[in-house]
């Protein structure tokens, strides 16, 4: 039996959402154009382009080199944790949450391979950090970008409206980092530090590719950007393409198809029509709960046509990124990049209580300052 078939048997998330998409396609047939819209090809192309770039950077040895340089300058585990979490949140505001994770999670893994940094604990904190950090920026995550375009608000006005929610989230993530990261100094495995030579040509190619891919995504040319990346990597670094996690891409395609179709089922739409989404608290709770079931981007699409206050919806679906892993696709990316045993369980042990604490605090501060 081919190895990829054996691996496919362990892809429970892929199998579940593929079955959902197939069942819904059979019991509720829709035009092909709707399936194309649900598939979100630009998002998938952007994800593929980022995967190519970051795999190239990892293969070049640049990440490992940066990891060694960083831990030689930061000597406490808590200080290192705060630095990584803060950098993840900051980058998510500027480069979007998935780009931030594609940069910081490999760096975290590299640091963990040459030190006593608790890798999965740090990755969970980074997943929380991108959900918090991207909340502030209109380009930080897909739901914010959608709502920003829908409301036509000036950038600074959008950020001002999201600032209370971001403030509460980010402070809570920092507090959790200080409490949860172990005390003590970073212990280096000295024999591993110098074992990662850097391929300058591959590093330059991959960094330039990342910059161009982000630029193409910002200008809505993600599909073209991904296609333009495949050619040079196929010619110069074909091994990088072989090492990409292609099943991750297929998993997201299945999620988009299954959840996109589910959100547009007639019973779902009828149930929404009966909910009083004019009430701020009802809209807030609905956005969070919908995110837990169908992820926060489909939840935004589902509720937007019924919500009188799009910015209230923005706060709700960003908070909804915490909780279960499906609440934000960034959570799934972080877990997949980390590839650590029991990662999903650890994320839920932290993220669900975090949501229960964060949600009421965000609502109270947002309503008080709004």
C-alpha positions in Angstrom: 0.0 0.0 0.0 1.4 3.4 -0.9 2.6 5.6 2.0 0.3 8.4 1.1 -2.8 6.1 1.3 -1.7 5.0 4.8 -1.2 8.7 5.8 -4.6 9.5 4.4 -6.2 7.1 6.9 -4.9 9.2 9.7 -6.4 12.5 8.3 -9.6 12.5 10.3 -10.3 16.1 9.8 -10.0 15.7 6.0 -12.1 12.6 5.9 -14.9 14.2 8.1 -15.2 17.4 6.0 -14.8 15.5 2.7 -17.7 13.3 3.7 -19.7 16.3 4.8 -19.1 18.0 1.4 -20.0 14.8 -0.5 -23.2 14.2 1.5 -24.4 17.8 1.2 -23.7 17.7 -2.6 -25.9 14.6 -2.9 -28.8 15.6 -0.7 -28.8 19.3 -1.6 -27.5 19.7 -5.2 -26.3 23.3 -6.0 -24.9 24.8 -9.2 -21.2 24.3 -9.9 -20.7 28.1 -9.6 -21.6 27.9 -5.9 -19.1 25.2 -5.2 -16.5 27.3 -6.9 -17.4 30.2 -4.6 -17.3 28.0 -1.5 -13.9 26.6 -2.5 -12.3 30.0 -2.1 -9.6 29.4 -4.7 -7.7 32.7 -3.9 -7.4 31.6 -0.3 -6.2 28.2 -1.2 -3.7 29.6 -3.7 -2.4 32.0 -1.1 -2.0 29.2 1.3 -0.1 27.1 -1.3 2.2 30.1 -2.1 3.0 30.6 1.6 3.7 26.9 2.1 6.1 26.9 -0.8 8.0 29.9 0.5 8.2 28.8 4.1 9.3 25.3 3.2 12.0 26.8 1.1 13.2 29.0 4.0 13.2 26.0 6.3 15.1 23.9 3.7 17.7 26.6 3.3 18.6 26.4 7.0 17.8 30.1 7.6 15.2 29.3 10.3 17.6 27.1 12.2 20.3 29.8 12.0 17.9 32.5 13.2 16.8 30.2 16.1 20.3 29.7 17.3 21.0 33.5 17.1 17.8 34.3 19.0 18.2 31.9 22.0 21.8 33.1 22.4 20.4 36.5 23.3 17.3 35.6 25.3 18.2 33.6 28.4 14.9 33.0 30.2 12.1 30.7 29.0 9.4 33.2 29.9 11.3 36.0 28.2 11.6 33.9 25.1 7.9 32.9 25.2 6.8 36.6 25.6 9.1 37.6 22.7 7.7 34.8 20.4 4.1 35.5 21.3 4.4 39.3 20.9 6.2 38.9 17.6 3.5 36.5 16.4 0.7 39.0 17.3 2.5 41.9 15.8 3.2 40.2 12.5 -0.4 39.0 12.3 -1.5 42.7 12.2 0.8 43.5 9.2 1.2 40.2 7.3 -2.1 38.4 8.3 -2.5 35.6 10.8 -1.5 32.7 8.5 1.7 34.4 7.3 2.6 35.1 10.9 2.2 31.4 11.8 4.1 30.2 8.8 7.0 32.3 9.9 7.0 31.9 13.7 5.9 28.3 14.2 8.9 26.9 12.2 11.1 29.2 14.1 9.6 27.9 17.4 10.2 24.3 16.3 13.8 25.1 15.4 14.4 26.7 18.8 12.8 23.7 20.5 15.2 21.4 18.7 18.2 23.1 20.2 16.9 24.1 23.6 14.5 23.2 26.4 11.7 25.4 25.1 8.3 23.6 25.5 7.3 23.6 21.8 3.6 22.7 21.8 2.9 25.0 24.7 4.5 27.9 22.8 2.7 27.0 19.6 -0.7 27.0 21.4 0.2 30.5 22.8 1.1 31.6 19.3 -2.2 30.4 17.9 -4.0 32.5 20.6 -1.7 35.4 19.8 -2.5 35.5 16.1 -6.2 35.5 16.9 -5.7 38.4 19.2 -3.3 40.4 17.1 -5.1 40.0 13.8 -8.3 41.4 15.5 -6.9 44.9 15.4 -6.0 45.1 11.7 -8.5 45.2 8.8 -6.1 43.0 6.8 -5.1 40.8 9.8 -7.5 38.0 8.9 -10.1 37.1 6.2 -13.2 38.1 8.3 -11.8 41.5 9.1 -10.9 42.1 5.4 -14.4 41.1 4.4 -16.1 43.4 7.0 -13.7 46.3 6.2 -14.6 46.1 2.6 -18.3 45.8 3.5 -18.3 48.8 5.8 -16.0 51.1 3.8 -14.6 52.5 7.1 -11.3 54.4 7.0 -8.4 52.2 8.3 -7.9 54.1 11.5 -11.6 54.2 12.3 -11.8 50.4 11.8 -8.8 49.9 14.1 -10.3 52.3 16.7 -13.5 50.2 16.8 -11.5 47.0 17.3 -9.0 48.4 19.8 -10.9 47.5 23.0 -11.4 43.9 21.9 -7.8 43.6 20.8 -6.6 45.1 24.1 -8.4 42.6 26.2 -7.4 39.6 24.1 -3.7 40.6 23.9 -3.4 41.3 27.6 -5.0 38.0 28.4 -2.6 36.2 26.1 0.4 37.9 27.6 -0.8 37.1 31.1 -1.3 33.4 30.1 2.2 33.3 28.7 3.7 34.6 31.9 1.8 32.1 34.0 2.0 29.1 31.7 5.6 29.3 30.4 8.0 27.6 32.9 10.4 29.5 35.0 14.1 29.0 34.5 16.8 29.6 32.0 17.0 28.5 28.4 19.2 25.4 28.3 21.0 24.9 25.0 22.0 21.6 23.4 25.3 23.0 22.3 26.1 20.2 20.0 23.2 21.1 17.8 23.7 24.8 17.4 26.3 24.7 14.6 24.7 21.9 12.7 22.6 23.9 10.3 24.6 25.4 7.4 22.6 28.0 5.4 22.1 27.7 1.7 22.4 31.3 0.6 20.9 30.8 -2.8 17.9 28.9 -1.6 17.4 31.4 1.3 17.4 34.4 -1.1 15.1 32.7 -3.5 12.6 31.8 -0.8 12.7 35.1 1.0 12.1 37.0 -2.3 9.3 34.5 -3.1 7.7 35.2 0.2 7.8 39.0 -0.3 6.4 38.7 -3.8 3.7 36.3 -2.6 2.5 38.6 0.2 2.4 41.5 -2.3 0.4 39.5 -4.8 -2.1 38.5 -2.0 -2.4 42.1 -0.9 -3.4 43.0 -4.5 -5.8 40.1 -4.9 -3.6 38.1 -7.3 -3.0 35.1 -5.1 -3.7 32.5 -7.8 -1.2 34.2 -10.2 1.3 34.5 -7.4 1.2 30.8 -6.5 1.5 29.8 -10.2 4.5 32.1 -10.6 6.2 30.5 -7.6 5.8 26.9 -8.8 7.9 27.4 -11.9 11.2 28.5 -10.3 10.9 26.1 -7.4 10.1 23.2 -9.8 13.3 24.1 -11.8 15.6 25.0 -9.0 14.3 23.5 -5.7 12.0 20.6 -6.7 12.7 18.9 -3.4 11.0 21.8 -1.6 7.8 21.1 -3.6 7.9 17.4 -2.7 8.1 18.2 1.1 5.1 20.5 1.1 2.1 19.3 3.2 -0.2 18.8 0.2 -2.8 17.1 2.4 -3.1 20.3 4.5 -4.2 22.1 1.3 -6.7 19.3 0.5 -8.0 19.5 4.1 -8.8 23.2 3.8 -10.5 22.7 0.4 -12.7 20.1 2.1 -13.4 22.4 5.0 -14.3 25.3 2.7 -16.7 23.1 0.6 -18.4 21.4 3.5 -18.8 24.5 5.7 -19.7 26.8 2.9 -22.5 24.5 1.8 -23.7 23.9 5.3 -24.0 27.7 6.0 -26.3 28.1 3.1 -28.7 25.3 3.8 -32.3 26.4 4.0 -32.9 25.2 7.6 -29.9 27.2 8.7 -31.1 30.3 7.0 -34.6 29.9 8.4 -33.2 29.5 11.9 -31.2 32.7 11.5 -34.3 34.6 10.4 -35.9 33.8 13.8 -33.0 35.2 15.9 -33.1 38.8 16.9 -29.7 39.9 15.7 -30.6 43.5 16.3 -29.8 42.9 20.0 -26.0 43.5 20.5 -25.7 40.6 23.0 -27.6 38.2 20.8 -25.4 39.1 17.8 -22.3 38.7 19.9 -23.2 35.3 21.3 -24.5 34.2 17.9 -21.2 35.1 16.2 -19.2 33.3 18.8 -21.3 30.1 18.7 -21.5 30.1 14.9 -17.7 30.3 14.8 -17.4 27.3 17.1 -19.5 25.3 14.6 -18.5 26.5 11.1 -15.4 28.6 11.8 -15.3 32.4 12.0 -14.9 33.2 8.3 -18.1 31.3 7.2 -19.8 32.6 10.3 -19.1 36.1 9.1 -20.6 35.4 5.7 -23.6 33.7 7.3 -24.5 36.4 9.7 -23.5 39.5 7.8 -26.7 39.8 5.8 -28.7 39.7 9.1 -26.5 41.9 11.3 -27.4 45.6 11.6 -24.0 46.4 13.2 -21.1 44.9 11.2 -18.5 46.0 13.7 -20.3 44.3 16.5 -20.2 41.2 14.3 -16.5 41.8 13.7 -15.8 41.7 17.5 -17.9 38.5 17.9 -16.3 36.4 15.2 -12.8 37.5 16.2 -13.5 36.3 19.8 -15.0 33.2 18.2 -11.6 32.3 16.9 -10.8 31.1 20.4 -12.4 27.9 21.7 -12.5 24.8 19.6 -9.9 24.4 16.9 -12.3 24.9 14.0 -13.2 28.4 15.4 -10.3 29.8 13.4 -8.4 28.3 10.5 -5.3 29.7 12.0 -5.6 27.2 14.9 -5.6 24.4 12.4 -2.6 25.8 10.6 -0.7 26.1 13.9 -1.4 22.5 14.8 -0.5 21.2 11.4 2.8 23.1 11.3 3.7 21.9 14.8 3.0 18.2 14.1 3.3 17.5 17.9 1.6 14.6 19.6 -1.6 15.5 21.5 -1.5 19.0 20.0 -5.3 19.2 19.5 -6.0 18.1 23.1 -3.6 20.7 24.5 -5.1 23.5 22.4 -8.6 22.7 23.6 -7.5 22.4 27.2 -6.3 26.0 27.0 -8.3 27.7 24.3 -11.8 26.7 25.5 -11.2 28.1 29.1 -9.6 31.1 27.4 -12.7 31.8 25.4 -14.9 31.5 28.5 -12.8 34.1 30.3 -12.2 36.3 27.3 -15.7 36.5 25.8 -17.5 38.2 28.7 -14.5 40.6 29.4 -14.4 41.7 25.7 -18.1 42.3 25.7 -18.1 44.4 28.8 -15.1 46.5 27.8 -16.4 46.9 24.2 -19.8 48.0 25.4 -18.3 50.3 28.0 -15.9 52.0 25.7 -18.2 51.8 22.6 
